[in-house]
Amino acid sequence: MKQRMIFCLILLTTVLGSCKKFLAEYSQDEMRPGSTEDLAALMYSDAYPYLQSMDSFDLLTDDVQNNGLAVVNGVQVANYIAPFTAGTPIYTFDPSMFDANNTIPGFANIYQICYNKIKGCNVVMDHLNKVSGTEQAKNAIKGQCLFLRSYYYFKLVTNYGLPYTAPGVNPETNLGVPLVLSSLVSDGGLARNTLKQTYDQIEKDLLEAATLLRESYIPPSSYRIGAIAANALLCRFYLYRGLDTDQDKVISLANTVLAERSTLTPLSTFFTANNSFTQTGIFDPANTEVLWVYGGNNRNDSYFPLLASLSTPPYTASTALASQYEQGPGTTNYGDLRYQMYFTKYTNGGTFLYFSAKSTATITASGSRGFRLSEIYLNRAETLIKRFIKNGNAADRIQALSDLNYLRSNRYDTRNTTYTPVSITDGAALYTFYQQERRRELALEDGHRWQDIRRWAIPVTHVYTSADGVSSTFTLPANSPLYALPIPYTALATNVDLQQNAR
């Protein structure tokens, strides 16, 4: 690099204390990137998530079950104790799950993780006018940073804010998250913006990002963000926001993405010549249906530890989730191959689903977060079905069924058996089937189930078995205040203006 750079991007800072403390590490005198190449390097390290692990809060959903703390020869399995304990407050819907009396696994504090990354986005964008380089290069960097900042804010507001269109929610007054849009140092704490202000900022930034990326940047791999990924996030954004005026936007954006990338990967192609199934991971970076991928291939050890011999781990994929997958009659037809492809298994008197296996085990940088084409098909199908129920246009029902059947035809074992398309004429029945299909496809992936539970107001009941073997039932009711998760005590302790969620 032609000029000396001192990048003081200290990630151990307590995030969102006073704004001055939050940005003190980024002294304008110390930041001396000289070119767009320098800024791009900084962006890759401090704005992109790369191998960052963030909790998807699957333990809040019906896709995970608790099995108690295993005992072998009268002794509790040692490497199960910490994961069992770490997951307990979340699994039991404890409102104090992120208070000082509980240990917060590092990856579960997505509040701190996301604001650290937002900090990197802001620093890079604030220096774009101070470095050499072409306008195209600067616009490419800005587009990526705007996307990333929007992605992190969307993560924050869909976990720490109530659903935008939920009963009793007023986006004009209900709280979102604090918006930090500059690296400039200022005094004072940071209050939370409203839901509307937060969503409006995300939408504004994403629309600009999509334009800049379309005009200025072609990503070299699925690890980098381009216009297709920006449109995919916009599609998700409008689906989750859920306004009536958002429906046409979801469909239009899905159409835009699918006009450029539309081919799903048939899971039947993962069989070898001797008919053994190769579990390479649907988020394989080389897979053409992957639009953007990040994260590592490491397991979430905080809840899902290495397996001990002949002992059931404390948390596993639920039997309710496993029952969603149609099993074939035998090795010549396994039926729904997602059961084989999307999960690791454990054995204890039988073989059961353990946790997600959507990354590629042989590639360290192959994660299980980002965007896949199947989500785009599902988003479009959901919106078309809603529109069909409202307006009765048969073309919407037919297209939604086409999307769902195309997805399913690429997920079933078709080596020896032709896929049989689903045909449903009743709107309500089709919507229920769609919800089940979305659950099957996006299981234990990037928080989709938790967001769907919030959007659809699905009550969740958990049976929890304590370390001493006593079982209790805990229920998260529909439209619970916990749809806005408690803000971690670490953020509240350093920001007097930060208001905790109701609980």
C-alpha positions in Angstrom: 0.0 0.0 0.0 1.3 3.4 -1.0 0.4 5.2 2.2 0.7 4.1 5.8 -2.7 3.1 7.3 -3.4 2.8 11.0 -6.7 1.1 11.3 -7.7 1.2 15.0 -10.8 -0.9 14.6 -10.8 -2.2 18.2 -13.6 -4.8 18.4 -13.4 -5.2 22.2 -15.1 -1.9 22.8 -18.4 -2.0 24.6 -20.8 -1.1 21.9 -23.2 1.8 22.1 -22.1 3.4 25.3 -21.9 7.1 24.8 -21.5 8.0 21.1 -18.2 9.5 22.0 -16.9 6.3 23.5 -18.5 4.3 20.7 -16.4 6.0 18.1 -13.3 7.2 20.0 -11.1 4.5 18.5 -11.6 6.0 15.1 -9.6 9.1 15.5 -9.6 11.1 12.3 -5.9 11.8 12.7 -5.1 8.1 12.8 -7.2 6.9 9.9 -5.0 7.3 6.8 -6.2 5.0 4.0 -4.8 6.4 0.8 -6.8 4.6 -1.9 -10.0 2.7 -2.7 -7.9 -0.5 -2.5 -7.0 0.4 1.1 -10.7 1.1 2.0 -11.8 -2.2 0.3 -9.3 -4.1 2.5 -10.7 -2.4 5.5 -14.3 -3.1 4.4 -13.5 -6.8 3.9 -12.2 -7.1 7.5 -14.4 -4.8 9.5 -17.7 -4.4 7.6 -18.2 -7.8 6.0 -19.3 -10.6 8.5 -16.9 -13.1 6.9 -16.6 -15.9 9.5 -18.7 -14.1 12.1 -21.2 -16.3 14.0 -24.5 -14.8 15.0 -27.2 -16.6 17.0 -30.3 -17.4 15.0 -32.3 -17.9 18.2 -33.5 -21.3 17.1 -33.9 -22.2 20.8 -36.9 -19.9 20.9 -38.6 -21.9 18.2 -40.5 -25.2 17.7 -37.6 -26.5 15.5 -35.5 -27.3 18.6 -36.3 -29.5 21.6 -34.7 -30.0 25.0 -33.7 -33.5 26.1 -32.4 -32.8 29.6 -28.9 -33.4 30.7 -27.6 -36.8 29.8 -26.2 -39.1 32.5 -23.8 -42.0 31.7 -22.9 -44.5 34.5 -24.5 -42.2 37.1 -22.5 -39.1 36.0 -23.6 -36.1 34.0 -21.9 -35.9 30.6 -19.3 -33.2 31.3 -19.2 -31.5 27.9 -23.0 -31.2 27.9 -23.2 -29.2 31.1 -22.2 -25.8 29.7 -24.3 -25.9 26.6 -27.3 -27.1 28.6 -26.9 -24.2 31.0 -26.3 -21.6 28.3 -29.4 -22.6 26.4 -31.8 -22.8 29.4 -32.9 -19.1 29.8 -33.5 -18.8 26.0 -35.3 -22.1 25.7 -37.5 -21.4 28.7 -38.4 -17.9 27.5 -36.9 -16.3 30.5 -37.3 -12.5 30.2 -33.9 -12.1 32.0 -32.1 -14.2 29.4 -29.7 -11.4 28.6 -29.4 -9.9 32.1 -26.2 -9.9 34.2 -27.4 -13.0 36.2 -27.1 -15.1 33.0 -24.0 -15.8 30.9 -24.5 -14.6 27.4 -22.6 -16.7 24.8 -20.6 -14.3 22.7 -22.4 -15.1 19.4 -25.8 -14.6 21.1 -25.0 -10.9 21.8 -25.9 -9.9 18.2 -26.5 -6.4 19.5 -22.8 -5.9 20.1 -21.8 -7.9 17.0 -24.0 -5.9 14.6 -23.0 -2.5 16.0 -19.3 -3.4 15.8 -19.9 -4.2 12.1 -22.0 -1.0 11.6 -19.1 0.9 13.0 -16.8 -0.5 10.3 -19.3 0.3 7.6 -19.6 4.0 8.7 -15.8 4.5 8.9 -15.3 3.1 5.4 -18.0 5.3 3.9 -16.9 8.4 5.8 -13.4 8.1 4.2 -14.6 7.6 0.6 -14.1 11.2 -0.4 -10.6 11.3 1.2 -8.9 8.6 -0.9 -7.8 8.2 -4.5 -9.6 5.9 -6.9 -12.3 6.0 -9.6 -15.9 6.9 -9.0 -16.8 3.4 -10.0 -14.6 1.9 -7.3 -15.9 4.3 -4.7 -19.5 3.6 -5.7 -18.8 -0.2 -5.5 -17.5 0.2 -1.9 -20.4 2.5 -0.9 -22.9 0.1 -2.3 -21.5 -2.9 -0.4 -21.3 -0.9 2.9 -24.9 0.4 2.5 -26.0 -3.2 2.0 -24.1 -4.5 5.0 -25.2 -1.7 7.3 -28.8 -2.4 6.3 -28.3 -6.1 6.8 -27.1 -5.5 10.4 -29.8 -3.0 11.2 -32.4 -5.4 9.8 -31.0 -8.1 12.1 -31.2 -5.8 15.0 -34.7 -4.4 14.5 -36.2 -7.8 13.7 -34.9 -9.2 17.0 -35.0 -6.2 19.3 -38.1 -4.5 17.9 -41.7 -5.8 17.6 -43.0 -7.0 14.2 -43.9 -4.0 12.1 -47.6 -4.9 11.5 -48.3 -6.9 14.6 -51.6 -6.1 16.5 -51.2 -3.1 18.7 -47.9 -2.0 17.2 -47.6 1.6 16.0 -44.5 2.0 14.0 -44.5 5.7 14.6 -44.2 5.2 18.4 -42.9 1.7 19.1 -39.2 1.5 19.4 -36.7 0.2 16.9 -33.0 0.5 17.5 -30.5 3.4 17.7 -29.4 4.6 14.2 -25.7 5.5 14.0 -25.0 6.7 10.4 -21.7 8.4 10.8 -18.3 7.8 12.4 -18.1 11.4 13.6 -17.6 11.7 17.4 -20.3 13.3 19.5 -21.1 13.5 23.1 -24.1 11.9 24.9 -25.9 8.6 24.8 -27.9 7.1 22.0 -31.7 6.8 22.3 -33.6 4.3 20.2 -35.3 5.4 17.0 -38.8 4.3 16.2 -39.7 1.3 14.2 -40.7 3.4 11.3 -37.5 5.5 11.4 -35.4 2.3 11.5 -37.3 0.6 8.7 -37.3 3.7 6.6 -33.5 4.0 6.9 -33.0 0.4 6.0 -35.2 0.8 2.9 -33.5 4.0 1.8 -30.0 2.5 2.1 -30.9 -0.8 0.4 -32.5 1.0 -2.6 -29.4 3.1 -3.0 -27.2 0.0 -2.5 -29.0 -1.9 -5.2 -28.6 0.9 -7.7 -24.9 1.5 -6.9 -24.1 -2.2 -7.1 -26.0 -2.7 -10.3 -24.1 0.1 -12.0 -20.6 -0.3 -10.4 -19.9 -3.8 -9.2 -19.9 -7.4 -10.3 -19.1 -9.7 -7.3 -16.3 -12.2 -8.1 -17.8 -14.9 -5.9 -20.7 -15.7 -3.6 -18.7 -14.3 -0.7 -19.2 -10.8 -2.0 -22.3 -8.7 -2.3 -23.8 -7.6 -5.7 -27.1 -6.2 -6.9 -28.7 -9.7 -6.9 -28.0 -10.0 -3.1 -29.3 -6.5 -2.6 -32.6 -7.3 -4.3 -32.8 -10.5 -2.3 -32.5 -8.6 0.9 -35.1 -6.0 -0.3 -37.4 -8.9 -1.1 -37.0 -10.3 2.5 -37.3 -6.8 3.9 -40.7 -6.1 2.3 -42.0 -9.6 3.2 -41.1 -9.1 6.8 -42.4 -5.5 7.0 -45.7 -6.9 5.7 -47.6 -3.8 4.6 -50.3 -4.3 2.0 -48.4 -2.0 -0.3 -45.3 -4.3 0.1 -46.9 -7.3 -1.6 -46.3 -6.1 -5.2 -42.7 -5.1 -4.2 -42.0 -8.6 -2.9 -43.2 -10.1 -6.2 -41.4 -7.6 -8.4 -38.1 -8.0 -6.5 -38.4 -11.8 -6.6 -39.0 -11.6 -10.4 -35.9 -9.3 -10.7 -33.7 -11.8 -8.9 -35.1 -14.9 -10.7 -34.7 -13.2 -14.1 -30.9 -13.3 -13.5 -30.6 -16.5 -11.4 -33.4 -19.1 -11.3 -31.9 -22.6 -11.3 -32.2 -24.6 -8.1 -29.9 -27.5 -7.3 -31.5 -31.0 -7.5 -30.5 -32.8 -4.3 -30.6 -36.1 -6.3 -27.3 -35.0 -8.0 -25.5 -35.5 -4.7 -25.7 -39.3 -5.0 -22.4 -40.9 -6.2 -22.2 -43.7 -8.8 -22.6 -46.3 -6.1 -25.7 -44.6 -4.8 -24.2 -43.2 -1.6 -25.4 -39.7 -0.6 -22.7 -37.0 -0.4 -23.6 -34.4 2.2 -21.7 -31.4 0.9 -23.9 -28.6 2.2 -26.5 -26.6 0.3 -24.5 -23.4 1.1 -21.5 -24.7 -0.8 -20.0 -21.5 -2.3 -19.8 -23.2 -5.7 -23.5 -23.9 -5.7 -25.3 -21.7 -8.2 -28.3 -21.2 -6.0 -26.2 -19.5 -3.4 -26.6 -15.7 -3.8 -24.4 -14.7 -0.8 -22.8 -16.8 1.9 -20.9 -16.0 5.1 -20.0 -17.6 8.4 -17.8 -20.6 9.1 -18.5 -24.3 9.0 -17.9 -24.7 12.7 -20.8 -26.0 14.9 -22.6 -23.8 17.4 -20.8 -25.4 20.4 -22.5 -23.1 22.8 -25.7 -25.1 22.4 -24.8 -28.1 20.3 -21.5 -29.7 21.6 -19.5 -32.5 20.3 -21.4 -35.7 20.8 -20.7 -38.1 23.6 -21.0 -41.8 22.8 -24.5 -43.2 23.3 -25.9 -40.1 25.0 -28.5 -37.7 23.7 -27.3 -34.1 23.5 -29.2 -31.4 25.5 -30.7 -29.7 22.5 -31.6 -31.2 19.1 -33.8 -30.6 16.1 -37.3 -31.3 17.4 -39.3 -34.4 16.5 -42.0 -32.0 15.3 -39.6 -30.7 12.7 -38.3 -34.1 11.7 -41.9 -35.3 11.1 -42.3 -32.5 8.5 -40.1 -34.4 6.0 -41.7 -37.2 3.9 -39.6 -40.3 4.1 -39.3 -42.7 1.2 -39.7 -46.5 1.3 -36.0 -47.3 1.3 -32.5 -46.8 -0.2 -33.8 -46.6 -3.8 -36.1 -43.7 -2.9 -35.4 -41.7 0.2 -38.3 -39.3 -0.4 -37.6 -35.7 0.8 -33.8 -35.5 0.6 -33.6 -32.5 2.9 -33.9 -34.9 5.8 -30.6 -36.4 4.6 -28.9 -33.2 3.4 -29.8 -30.4 5.8 -29.0 -32.1 9.2 -26.3 -33.9 11.1 -27.5 -36.9 13.0 -26.9 -38.5 16.3 -27.4 -42.2 17.3 -28.8 -43.4 20.7 -31.1 -46.4 20.3 -31.9 -45.0 16.8 -30.8 -42.2 14.5 -32.2 -38.7 15.0 -31.7 -35.2 13.7 -29.2 -33.2 15.7 -28.5 -29.7 14.1 -28.1 -27.9 10.8 -25.6 -29.1 8.3 -26.0 -26.6 5.5 -22.4 -25.5 5.3 -19.7 -27.4 3.6 -17.6 -29.3 6.1 -14.5 -29.4 4.0 -14.4 -25.6 3.5 -13.7 -23.5 6.6 -15.2 -20.4 5.1 -18.4 -22.1 4.0 -21.1 -20.8 6.2 -24.9 -21.3 6.5 -26.0 -17.8 6.4 -26.9 -15.4 3.6 -29.3 -15.9 0.7 -30.3 -18.8 -1.4 -32.7 -18.8 -4.4 -35.1 -21.1 -2.6 -36.0 -18.3 -0.3 -36.8 -16.1 -3.2 -39.2 -18.7 -4.6 -40.8 -19.0 -1.2 -41.2 -15.3 -0.7 -42.9 -15.0 -4.1 -45.2 -17.9 -3.4 -46.2 -16.6 0.0 -47.2 -13.2 -1.4 -49.0 -14.7 -4.4 -51.1 -16.9 -2.1 -52.0 -14.0 0.1 -53.0 -12.1 -3.0 -55.0 -15.0 -4.3 -56.9 -15.3 -1.0 -57.7 -11.6 -1.1 -58.6 -11.2 -4.8 -59.3 -14.7 -6.1 -57.1 -14.4 -9.1 -56.4 -18.0 -10.2 -53.2 -17.0 -12.0 -51.6 -16.2 -8.6 -52.5 -19.6 -7.2 -51.2 -21.4 -10.2 -47.9 -19.4 -10.1 -47.5 -20.0 -6.4 -48.0 -23.8 -6.9 -45.5 -23.7 -9.7 -42.9 -22.1 -7.5 -43.5 -24.6 -4.7 -43.5 -27.6 -7.0 -40.3 -26.5 -8.7 -38.7 -26.2 -5.3 -39.9 -29.6 -4.1 -39.0 -31.3 -7.4 -35.4 -30.3 -6.7 -35.5 -31.6 -3.1 -37.0 -35.1 -3.6 -35.2 -38.2 -4.6 -35.9 -38.5 -8.3 -33.3 -41.1 -9.2 -35.9 -43.8 -9.7 -39.2 -42.1 -8.8 -40.8 -39.2 -10.6 -41.8 -36.3 -8.4 -45.6 -35.9 -8.1 -46.7 -32.3 -8.1 -48.9 -31.0 -5.4 -52.3 -29.5 -6.5 -54.3 -27.4 -4.0 -57.2 -25.2 -5.0 -58.3 -23.8 -1.6 -56.5 -20.7 -0.6 -56.3 -21.4 3.1 -55.1 -24.9 2.6 -52.5 -23.8 0.1 -51.2 -21.1 2.6 -50.9 -23.8 5.3 -49.0 -26.1 3.0 -46.8 -23.2 2.0 -46.0 -22.4 5.7 -45.0 -26.1 6.2 -42.8 -26.0 3.0 -41.0 -22.9 4.1 -40.3 -24.5 7.5 -38.9 -27.6 5.8 -36.7 -25.7 3.4 -35.3 -23.0 5.7 -35.0 -25.1 8.9 -32.4 -24.0 11.4 -31.1 -21.4 8.9 -30.3 -17.8 9.7 -33.2 -17.2 12.0 -36.0 -17.7 9.4 -38.2 -19.8 11.8 -38.0 -17.3 14.6 -39.0 -14.5 12.2 -41.8 -16.5 10.8 -43.1 -17.3 14.3 -43.1 -13.5 15.0 -44.7 -12.7 11.6 -47.4 -15.3 11.8 -48.0 -15.0 15.6 -47.4 -18.7 16.2 -47.5 -19.8 19.9 -44.6 -22.0 20.9 -44.6 -24.6 23.8 -41.4 -26.1 25.1 -41.0 -29.0 27.5 -37.9 -28.5 29.5 -36.2 -31.2 31.6 -33.9 -29.8 34.3 -30.6 -31.2 35.2 -32.2 -33.2 38.0 -34.7 -34.7 35.6 -37.8 -32.6 36.4 -39.9 -31.7 33.4 -41.8 -28.3 33.1 -43.7 -26.7 30.3 -43.1 -23.2 29.1 -45.2 -21.3 26.5 -44.5 -18.3 24.4 -47.9 -17.0 23.5 -48.8 -15.4 20.2 -47.7 -11.7 20.0 -45.7 -12.1 23.1 -43.7 -9.0 24.4 -40.7 -11.3 23.9 -41.1 -10.9 20.2 -38.8 -8.0 20.9 -36.0 -9.7 22.7 -34.4 -8.1 25.8 -31.5 -5.8 25.1 -28.3 -7.2 26.6 -27.3 -5.7 30.0 -23.9 -5.0 28.6 -25.4 -2.4 26.2 -27.8 -0.9 28.9 -24.9 -0.5 31.4 -23.0 1.8 29.1 -25.8 3.8 27.6 -28.2 5.6 29.9 -30.4 6.7 27.1 -31.1 3.1 25.9 -34.6 1.9 26.8 -35.2 -1.7 27.6 -38.0 -3.6 26.0 -41.2 -4.4 27.9 -41.2 -7.9 29.3 
